[in-house]
């Protein structure tokens, strides 16, 4: 809204992604399952992805 020539500050939204294994907020690289909608792992849990998700049959894509 414009009031007397001043603008309200725009709010910025930050995407927050939680690891579906450890439930922590992911900082840095996000490993997204290419098969499942909205299944993401953090860098700590990703090395164990074959043990914790779909018996290792799903591929992951890395996002930053």
Residue, then its C-alpha position, 0 to 999 in steps of 0.5 A: x500500500x502507498x501512504x503519503x509516498x511511502x511503501x510498506x516493506x516487502x516481505x520476503x519468503x524463505x523456502x524451508x525444507x525439512x529432511x524426511x528422515x531426521x526432520x531437521x531443517x536442511x541447510x545447503x544441499x537438498x537431495x530430492x527423490x525423483x519418484x516421490x512427491x516432496x521427499x527430501x533428505x539432508x546431506x547427513x541422511x542421503x548416504x543412507x538413502x538406500x536404507x531409509x527410502x524405497x529399499x534404494x530403488x529410487x534415484x535422487x536429484x541434488x538441489x542447492 
